[in-house]
Amino acid sequence: MRRGVLPFLFAMAPSLLGVAACVGGSKDEPTPDQTEALKAYILDKEPTDVGNKLGINFDNKIILLGSRVEPATPVHPNDHVKVTMYWKCEKEIGEDGWKLFTHVIDGSGERVLNIDNVGPLRHGNGKTQAMPPSAWKAGKVYVDEQEFTVPKKVKTSTIQLTTGIWKGEERLPILAGPHEHDNRGLGATIQIQNGGTEPPPSTRVKELRVDKLDKGTKINIDGKLDEEAWKTAASTGAFVNVSTGGSASSSPVQGSAKLLWDDTNLYVGFDVKDKDVEGGFKKDEKDPHLWTKDTVEIMVDPDGDGDNKDYYEIQINPQNLVFDSQFDSYNTPKKEPDGPFGHQEWSAKLKSAVTVNGTIDKPDDTDQGYVVEAAIPWKSFSKAEKTPPEPGQTWRMNFYAMENNGGVAWSPILGQGNFHRASRFGRVLFATKDWKPPAPGASGSAASAGSAAPAASGAPTGSASAAHANFTIKQPTPKPVAPNP
């Protein structure tokens, strides 16, 4: 931060921001004194070094050229960080009221900070900013410095700054450059040091074969996972760091999941390790925001292509409370900050039970964790083309154990969005014990169109999934995908 300039600006802020109209009659147009105070942050031409080049195009009017993070090395929670973003005005917006926003999100995609009005260009009284984009002049480059402290609650190995230009319910559309679908540019990624050395990230999507239960086999939903079928069920193995795919040993919560199925239900069993099991919600709450405390989460994209169209989210917490919703596309519909998230009127109609190994909501003792057992009726997945799935059919699914907006995953997201990113969900192949993948070159087989899937990941030796580790994924019929707005 340029010492001496910013205090001067802040000292003058009350009188400067009280000016209702300036040159051209625009209420956003800064006064000459304001412009002088911000002179060091307004450049006549593009600098030779803009840090990490981004090239995010906002409606052919504004280009976010790049960003620089200081310090450049990984930081720790509670450390101070400075991010400088370089914005070039290609064409004046020509309309009052447009402002900059910046949200700091963790590796799961959850917002941990709002710093919309932090920094010399943005300081204001809540109604405007000192130098908002609606006052920018064509050809100028604006140096946007923001400083903040990494929140202590961050548990993921990265955080990101998502940024853009907004007015009321609108955001300037992003035409190019790294961004989320909702016109949030990915301004910077910051590595968080978690105290350990993590292995290189795995870019491979996880895969698991799940064999159908023998006819007549019954699963008693009691939260114990003590039936013989669970002992040999397909297992995800230990969940991994959701951001890197590496070890989750430093996470305060660990977990794993097992899967079974029959003609009626999909069965999921979670084993979560957690030294402080937290509930914290009223027992009669409808669709409580379970992800803000302890919960397990199931994501289901039935068509198997990972396009984030018509997928489902189910969460079950240690109190056996449920949040369930259906989404039309990636994270939509969604109303921030309090929801609804997706179509919350949808119900999974599941049956679930939880066993807590310890004492819930008692932080002064040490717990072991909790077990969640659930039976989800196939008929609840109304967007699926066929239920129950046919042997050889693949759905995209992911499983998480969460605590305070963070957590661990079966298939890591690798910073490619948040926990909803279906292209990073694992592939679950539904089969029967005598089902075999089509021979290579067989008519209509996946092998004739592509390649055999690698060995199932995370399958323990001797498990049902390990016995059929080398299988061929039955590929879904491709769907047309709408272009990213």
PLY file of the C-alpha trace (Angstrom):
ply
format ascii 1.0
element vertex 485
property float x
property float y
property float z
element edge 484
property int vertex1
property int vertex2
end_header
0.00 0.00 0.00
1.34 3.43 -0.86
1.78 5.02 2.56
0.87 8.70 2.66
-1.60 8.59 -0.23
-4.23 6.38 1.37
-4.40 8.23 4.74
-4.78 11.48 2.81
-7.64 9.97 0.84
-9.36 8.67 3.97
-9.01 12.03 5.71
-10.72 13.76 2.81
-13.37 11.04 2.33
-16.31 12.74 4.12
-16.13 15.88 2.01
-15.22 14.12 -1.20
-17.97 11.52 -0.99
-20.55 14.16 -0.15
-20.29 15.65 -3.63
-23.50 14.65 -5.42
-22.58 15.54 -8.97
-19.48 16.49 -10.89
-18.34 16.91 -14.44
-20.95 15.70 -16.88
-23.59 15.43 -14.15
-22.50 11.94 -13.08
-22.82 11.17 -9.38
-20.01 8.59 -9.77
-17.57 11.04 -11.35
-14.78 11.80 -8.82
-13.90 15.38 -7.96
-10.56 16.82 -9.06
-9.29 16.43 -5.48
-10.33 12.78 -5.44
-8.62 12.17 -8.76
-5.47 13.87 -7.50
-5.46 11.76 -4.33
-5.76 8.62 -6.47
-3.28 9.73 -9.12
-0.76 7.03 -8.19
-3.43 4.38 -8.92
-4.36 5.62 -12.41
-1.92 4.84 -15.23
-1.86 6.20 -18.75
-0.73 2.91 -20.25
-0.51 -0.77 -19.49
2.47 -1.61 -17.24
5.10 -4.04 -18.52
4.51 -6.41 -15.58
0.96 -7.08 -14.40
1.90 -10.14 -12.34
-0.11 -13.23 -13.23
-1.70 -12.46 -16.60
-5.47 -13.02 -16.68
-7.11 -11.23 -19.62
-10.64 -11.38 -18.16
-12.93 -9.52 -20.58
-15.93 -7.80 -19.03
-18.41 -7.06 -21.84
-15.65 -5.68 -24.12
-15.50 -2.67 -21.80
-13.11 -3.59 -18.98
-10.17 -6.01 -19.06
-8.66 -7.42 -15.86
-5.10 -7.63 -17.17
-3.54 -9.50 -14.29
-2.89 -9.69 -10.56
0.02 -9.83 -8.15
-0.04 -11.51 -4.72
2.31 -10.52 -1.88
3.84 -12.52 -0.38
4.21 -14.83 -3.36
5.02 -17.82 -1.14
2.33 -19.89 0.63
0.79 -18.14 3.63
-0.84 -19.32 6.85
-4.26 -18.57 8.31
-4.12 -15.19 10.12
-1.35 -13.93 7.77
-1.66 -10.57 6.02
-1.97 -10.65 2.21
-1.88 -7.91 -0.43
-3.36 -8.44 -3.88
-2.93 -5.88 -6.67
-5.20 -6.15 -9.71
-4.70 -4.19 -12.92
-7.88 -3.13 -14.74
-7.83 -1.54 -18.19
-10.81 0.49 -19.40
-11.28 -0.25 -23.11
-14.64 1.49 -23.38
-16.45 3.65 -20.83
-19.48 1.97 -19.28
-21.55 5.13 -19.74
-23.88 4.46 -16.82
-23.73 5.30 -13.11
-23.87 2.79 -10.29
-21.38 0.13 -11.41
-18.97 -0.97 -8.66
-16.22 -3.51 -8.07
-16.74 -6.57 -5.88
-14.27 -9.11 -4.50
-15.12 -12.27 -2.59
-12.50 -14.48 -0.95
-13.51 -18.14 -1.25
-11.88 -21.24 0.19
-10.96 -24.37 -1.74
-14.50 -25.73 -1.42
-15.97 -22.62 -3.05
-17.45 -21.21 0.14
-17.11 -17.46 0.75
-14.93 -16.61 3.76
-14.55 -12.84 3.24
-16.27 -9.98 1.42
-13.79 -7.20 0.62
-15.88 -5.26 -1.92
-14.93 -1.86 -0.50
-11.36 -2.52 0.63
-8.59 -0.52 -1.04
-7.92 3.01 -2.34
-10.12 2.72 -5.46
-13.00 1.26 -3.47
-13.10 3.14 -0.16
-16.50 4.76 0.21
-19.56 5.21 2.36
-21.34 2.02 1.28
-23.31 3.69 -1.50
-20.44 4.41 -3.85
-16.70 3.82 -4.24
-13.93 6.41 -4.52
-13.21 5.51 -8.15
-15.89 3.05 -9.37
-15.75 1.44 -12.84
-18.62 3.66 -14.00
-16.21 6.62 -13.66
-13.27 5.01 -15.47
-11.92 6.61 -18.65
-11.11 4.74 -21.85
-7.42 3.96 -22.25
-6.57 4.25 -18.56
-5.29 1.41 -16.35
-6.52 1.33 -12.74
-4.34 -0.19 -10.03
-6.64 -1.89 -7.54
-4.81 -2.69 -4.27
-6.58 -4.83 -1.67
-5.24 -6.06 1.65
-6.79 -8.57 4.04
-6.01 -11.12 6.72
-6.50 -14.80 5.89
-9.28 -15.99 8.23
-8.28 -18.47 10.93
-11.19 -20.74 9.93
-9.70 -21.50 6.48
-8.91 -25.22 6.35
-8.37 -25.73 2.64
-4.96 -25.55 0.96
-5.96 -22.69 -1.34
-8.13 -19.60 -1.35
-9.24 -17.64 -4.39
-10.28 -14.06 -5.07
-13.35 -13.90 -7.27
-14.02 -10.45 -8.62
-16.22 -8.54 -11.02
-18.33 -5.48 -11.71
-21.88 -5.20 -10.37
-24.91 -2.96 -10.12
-28.02 -3.97 -8.20
-28.93 -7.48 -9.40
-26.67 -7.29 -12.48
-23.05 -8.16 -13.19
-21.12 -7.18 -16.30
-20.92 -10.36 -18.40
-17.54 -12.03 -18.75
-16.74 -12.88 -22.36
-13.28 -14.43 -21.93
-10.69 -15.31 -19.31
-10.80 -17.50 -16.18
-14.17 -17.15 -14.47
-17.12 -18.86 -12.87
-20.40 -19.15 -14.78
-22.03 -16.39 -12.70
-19.70 -13.66 -14.04
-17.18 -13.86 -11.23
-13.64 -13.59 -12.55
-10.94 -15.71 -10.89
-8.63 -12.87 -9.92
-6.00 -14.72 -7.86
-5.25 -18.05 -6.22
-3.31 -18.09 -2.95
-1.66 -21.18 -1.49
-2.30 -21.84 2.20
0.39 -23.62 4.18
-1.22 -26.34 6.30
1.92 -27.38 8.12
2.69 -30.54 6.18
4.16 -31.68 2.90
1.46 -32.84 0.52
2.03 -35.20 -2.42
1.62 -33.89 -5.95
-2.04 -33.39 -6.87
-3.82 -36.27 -8.54
-5.72 -35.13 -11.61
-7.49 -38.44 -12.06
-11.20 -38.67 -11.36
-11.94 -41.50 -8.93
-13.79 -44.64 -10.07
-15.66 -47.35 -8.20
-17.60 -50.47 -9.21
-20.62 -51.25 -7.00
-22.19 -54.71 -7.29
-25.89 -55.23 -6.75
-27.05 -56.91 -3.56
-28.10 -60.54 -3.80
-31.84 -60.94 -4.09
-33.48 -61.08 -0.67
-30.63 -59.30 1.14
-31.99 -56.75 3.60
-30.23 -53.67 4.95
-31.45 -52.41 8.32
-31.00 -48.64 8.47
-29.78 -48.23 12.04
-26.49 -46.34 11.67
-24.32 -49.36 12.49
-23.14 -50.83 9.13
-22.94 -54.26 10.78
-24.58 -56.42 8.09
-22.39 -58.86 6.17
-23.14 -56.92 2.97
-21.48 -53.80 4.37
-18.32 -55.75 5.27
-17.68 -56.56 1.60
-19.26 -53.41 0.10
-17.42 -51.27 -2.42
-15.44 -48.64 -0.52
-14.10 -45.25 -1.52
-11.15 -45.68 0.79
-10.00 -42.73 2.87
-11.16 -39.34 1.62
-8.49 -36.94 0.37
-7.76 -33.22 0.48
-10.54 -31.68 -1.59
-8.23 -29.09 -3.18
-5.08 -31.09 -3.90
-6.02 -34.77 -3.95
-3.28 -35.37 -1.38
-3.42 -36.70 2.14
-6.13 -35.35 4.44
-4.16 -36.23 7.59
-3.96 -32.59 8.66
-7.72 -32.07 8.36
-9.75 -31.97 11.60
-12.22 -34.35 9.94
-11.58 -37.54 7.94
-13.94 -40.00 6.38
-14.75 -42.78 3.96
-17.90 -44.18 2.37
-19.31 -47.53 1.22
-22.00 -48.18 -1.39
-24.60 -50.88 -2.04
-27.68 -51.04 -4.27
-30.74 -53.07 -5.13
-33.83 -52.52 -7.28
-35.32 -50.12 -4.73
-32.55 -48.08 -3.11
-29.05 -46.73 -3.28
-27.41 -47.40 0.10
-24.59 -45.19 1.38
-22.64 -45.67 4.60
-20.21 -43.07 5.94
-17.58 -43.54 8.63
-16.43 -40.10 9.82
-13.52 -39.46 12.19
-14.00 -36.24 14.17
-12.71 -35.38 17.66
-15.45 -32.81 18.26
-18.81 -33.87 16.82
-21.08 -30.86 16.38
-24.79 -30.70 15.61
-26.03 -27.27 16.59
-29.34 -27.11 14.70
-32.93 -27.16 15.86
-34.46 -30.58 15.37
-37.43 -29.25 13.41
-35.44 -27.13 10.93
-36.28 -27.70 7.26
-33.22 -27.94 4.99
-30.82 -26.43 7.59
-27.46 -25.22 6.28
-25.65 -28.28 7.57
-22.42 -27.49 5.70
-21.69 -24.68 8.17
-21.01 -27.26 10.90
-20.45 -31.07 10.76
-22.10 -33.11 8.01
-21.63 -35.68 5.27
-22.57 -34.78 1.72
-23.61 -36.80 -1.33
-23.59 -35.32 -4.83
-25.36 -37.25 -7.60
-25.30 -36.46 -11.35
-27.26 -39.39 -12.83
-26.49 -39.00 -16.54
-22.81 -39.73 -15.97
-21.35 -37.05 -18.25
-20.33 -34.56 -15.54
-22.03 -31.62 -17.27
-23.68 -30.35 -14.04
-27.14 -30.58 -15.59
-29.97 -31.88 -13.37
-27.94 -33.06 -10.39
-28.73 -33.60 -6.70
-27.25 -32.67 -3.33
-27.97 -34.52 -0.09
-26.47 -33.79 3.33
-26.99 -35.63 6.62
-25.53 -34.36 9.89
-24.77 -36.07 13.24
-28.28 -35.11 14.47
-29.70 -37.05 11.51
-31.02 -33.82 10.01
-31.21 -33.63 6.22
-30.59 -30.96 3.61
-31.61 -32.06 0.12
-31.96 -30.13 -3.11
-31.94 -30.50 -6.89
-29.98 -28.17 -9.21
-30.63 -27.39 -12.88
-27.00 -26.51 -13.63
-23.79 -25.68 -11.78
-24.84 -24.03 -8.50
-28.09 -22.74 -9.99
-30.65 -21.75 -9.11
-29.11 -20.08 -6.08
-29.96 -16.97 -4.10
-27.18 -15.53 -1.99
-26.46 -15.24 0.83
-29.12 -17.28 2.59
-30.76 -19.29 -0.18
-32.72 -21.05 -1.34
-29.98 -23.15 -2.88
-31.34 -25.15 -5.79
-34.88 -26.49 -5.74
-35.16 -27.14 -2.01
-38.73 -28.32 -2.46
-37.25 -31.54 -3.85
-37.05 -34.35 -1.32
-34.81 -37.39 -1.48
-37.42 -39.29 0.60
-34.51 -41.10 2.18
-34.34 -43.13 5.33
-31.26 -42.50 7.47
-29.79 -43.22 10.88
-26.71 -41.93 12.72
-24.55 -43.38 15.46
-22.32 -40.90 17.30
-19.16 -42.35 18.81
-18.85 -39.76 21.56
-21.05 -36.94 22.79
-22.55 -34.49 20.36
-22.21 -30.74 21.07
-19.85 -31.20 23.99
-16.54 -29.55 23.02
-14.77 -30.21 26.32
-14.33 -33.93 25.65
-12.78 -35.99 22.84
-15.03 -37.85 20.41
-14.23 -40.57 17.89
-16.66 -39.51 15.16
-19.95 -40.71 13.76
-21.49 -43.18 11.30
-24.23 -42.30 8.82
-26.32 -44.95 7.06
-28.86 -43.99 4.39
-31.21 -45.64 1.92
-32.13 -43.33 -0.97
-35.00 -44.53 -3.19
-34.12 -44.64 -6.88
-37.50 -43.14 -7.71
-36.42 -39.90 -5.98
-33.97 -39.24 -8.82
-36.68 -38.08 -11.18
-34.21 -36.41 -13.57
-32.42 -39.70 -14.27
-33.10 -41.35 -17.61
-33.51 -44.75 -16.00
-33.89 -45.93 -12.41
-32.65 -48.19 -11.06
-29.55 -48.06 -13.27
-28.82 -50.96 -15.58
-25.72 -53.07 -14.94
-22.88 -51.36 -16.77
-24.33 -47.87 -16.39
-22.17 -45.14 -14.83
-23.36 -42.21 -12.70
-21.19 -39.33 -11.51
-21.14 -39.02 -7.72
-19.05 -37.49 -4.97
-18.90 -37.93 -1.22
-17.64 -35.47 1.39
-17.14 -35.24 5.14
-17.46 -31.58 6.09
-16.81 -29.23 8.98
-17.33 -25.45 8.92
-17.58 -25.05 5.13
-14.49 -27.16 4.52
-13.77 -30.83 4.43
-12.42 -33.87 2.63
-13.63 -35.66 -0.49
-13.67 -38.96 -2.33
-12.78 -37.33 -5.67
-10.86 -34.05 -5.29
-12.09 -30.85 -6.97
-8.51 -29.56 -7.53
-9.49 -25.90 -7.37
-11.79 -26.20 -10.39
-14.73 -24.64 -8.58
-16.56 -25.72 -5.45
-18.03 -28.99 -4.14
-20.65 -28.87 -6.94
-18.18 -29.32 -9.84
-19.62 -32.46 -11.49
-16.72 -32.85 -13.93
-14.65 -33.76 -10.85
-17.23 -36.16 -9.36
-16.13 -39.78 -9.31
-17.52 -42.41 -11.67
-19.68 -45.05 -10.00
-20.26 -48.12 -12.15
-23.34 -50.12 -11.18
-22.97 -53.84 -11.84
-23.98 -57.31 -10.75
-21.53 -59.88 -9.48
-21.65 -61.83 -12.74
-21.55 -58.73 -14.98
-18.47 -58.38 -17.15
-17.46 -55.41 -19.27
-17.88 -55.87 -23.03
-14.85 -57.41 -24.69
-12.56 -54.96 -26.48
-13.85 -54.30 -29.97
-17.34 -55.65 -29.21
-20.14 -53.86 -30.98
-21.54 -51.01 -28.90
-19.00 -51.43 -26.15
-17.18 -48.56 -24.54
-13.92 -50.21 -25.56
-14.72 -49.84 -29.23
-15.31 -46.11 -28.79
-12.64 -45.25 -26.30
-10.49 -46.99 -23.74
-10.91 -49.13 -20.68
-11.14 -47.31 -17.38
-8.18 -47.71 -15.02
-8.37 -49.67 -11.81
-10.95 -48.55 -9.27
-9.41 -46.08 -6.86
-9.47 -46.51 -3.13
-10.73 -50.10 -3.18
-9.36 -52.04 -0.22
-7.71 -55.39 -0.91
-10.27 -58.17 -0.84
-13.27 -55.88 -1.29
-15.97 -56.44 -3.86
-14.64 -53.52 -5.87
-11.07 -54.78 -5.82
-12.19 -58.06 -7.34
-13.41 -56.18 -10.41
-10.91 -53.35 -10.46
-10.38 -53.34 -14.23
-13.68 -52.43 -15.82
-14.86 -50.53 -18.86
-17.06 -47.49 -18.34
-20.26 -47.48 -20.35
-20.21 -44.00 -21.84
-23.42 -41.92 -21.86
-24.85 -40.44 -25.01
-23.30 -36.96 -25.38
-25.57 -34.03 -24.65
-25.32 -30.58 -26.20
-23.88 -28.18 -23.62
-24.82 -24.50 -23.62
-21.82 -22.16 -23.94
-20.55 -20.53 -20.77
-22.08 -17.03 -20.55
0 1
1 2
2 3
3 4
4 5
5 6
6 7
7 8
8 9
9 10
10 11
11 12
12 13
13 14
14 15
15 16
16 17
17 18
18 19
19 20
20 21
21 22
22 23
23 24
24 25
25 26
26 27
27 28
28 29
29 30
30 31
31 32
32 33
33 34
34 35
35 36
36 37
37 38
38 39
39 40
40 41
41 42
42 43
43 44
44 45
45 46
46 47
47 48
48 49
49 50
50 51
51 52
52 53
53 54
54 55
55 56
56 57
57 58
58 59
59 60
60 61
61 62
62 63
63 64
64 65
65 66
66 67
67 68
68 69
69 70
70 71
71 72
72 73
73 74
74 75
75 76
76 77
77 78
78 79
79 80
80 81
81 82
82 83
83 84
84 85
85 86
86 87
87 88
88 89
89 90
90 91
91 92
92 93
93 94
94 95
95 96
96 97
97 98
98 99
99 100
100 101
101 102
102 103
103 104
104 105
105 106
106 107
107 108
108 109
109 110
110 111
111 112
112 113
113 114
114 115
115 116
116 117
117 118
118 119
119 120
120 121
121 122
122 123
123 124
124 125
125 126
126 127
127 128
128 129
129 130
130 131
131 132
132 133
133 134
134 135
135 136
136 137
137 138
138 139
139 140
140 141
141 142
142 143
143 144
144 145
145 146
146 147
147 148
148 149
149 150
150 151
151 152
152 153
153 154
154 155
155 156
156 157
157 158
158 159
159 160
160 161
161 162
162 163
163 164
164 165
165 166
166 167
167 168
168 169
169 170
170 171
171 172
172 173
173 174
174 175
175 176
176 177
177 178
178 179
179 180
180 181
181 182
182 183
183 184
184 185
185 186
186 187
187 188
188 189
189 190
190 191
191 192
192 193
193 194
194 195
195 196
196 197
197 198
198 199
199 200
200 201
201 202
202 203
203 204
204 205
205 206
206 207
207 208
208 209
209 210
210 211
211 212
212 213
213 214
214 215
215 216
216 217
217 218
218 219
219 220
220 221
221 222
222 223
223 224
224 225
225 226
226 227
227 228
228 229
229 230
230 231
231 232
232 233
233 234
234 235
235 236
236 237
237 238
238 239
239 240
240 241
241 242
242 243
243 244
244 245
245 246
246 247
247 248
248 249
249 250
250 251
251 252
252 253
253 254
254 255
255 256
256 257
257 258
258 259
259 260
260 261
261 262
262 263
263 264
264 265
265 266
266 267
267 268
268 269
269 270
270 271
271 272
272 273
273 274
274 275
275 276
276 277
277 278
278 279
279 280
280 281
281 282
282 283
283 284
284 285
285 286
286 287
287 288
288 289
289 290
290 291
291 292
292 293
293 294
294 295
295 296
296 297
297 298
298 299
299 300
300 301
301 302
302 303
303 304
304 305
305 306
306 307
307 308
308 309
309 310
310 311
311 312
312 313
313 314
314 315
315 316
316 317
317 318
318 319
319 320
320 321
321 322
322 323
323 324
324 325
325 326
326 327
327 328
328 329
329 330
330 331
331 332
332 333
333 334
334 335
335 336
336 337
337 338
338 339
339 340
340 341
341 342
342 343
343 344
344 345
345 346
346 347
347 348
348 349
349 350
350 351
351 352
352 353
353 354
354 355
355 356
356 357
357 358
358 359
359 360
360 361
361 362
362 363
363 364
364 365
365 366
366 367
367 368
368 369
369 370
370 371
371 372
372 373
373 374
374 375
375 376
376 377
377 378
378 379
379 380
380 381
381 382
382 383
383 384
384 385
385 386
386 387
387 388
388 389
389 390
390 391
391 392
392 393
393 394
394 395
395 396
396 397
397 398
398 399
399 400
400 401
401 402
402 403
403 404
404 405
405 406
406 407
407 408
408 409
409 410
410 411
411 412
412 413
413 414
414 415
415 416
416 417
417 418
418 419
419 420
420 421
421 422
422 423
423 424
424 425
425 426
426 427
427 428
428 429
429 430
430 431
431 432
432 433
433 434
434 435
435 436
436 437
437 438
438 439
439 440
440 441
441 442
442 443
443 444
444 445
445 446
446 447
447 448
448 449
449 450
450 451
451 452
452 453
453 454
454 455
455 456
456 457
457 458
458 459
459 460
460 461
461 462
462 463
463 464
464 465
465 466
466 467
467 468
468 469
469 470
470 471
471 472
472 473
473 474
474 475
475 476
476 477
477 478
478 479
479 480
480 481
481 482
482 483
483 484
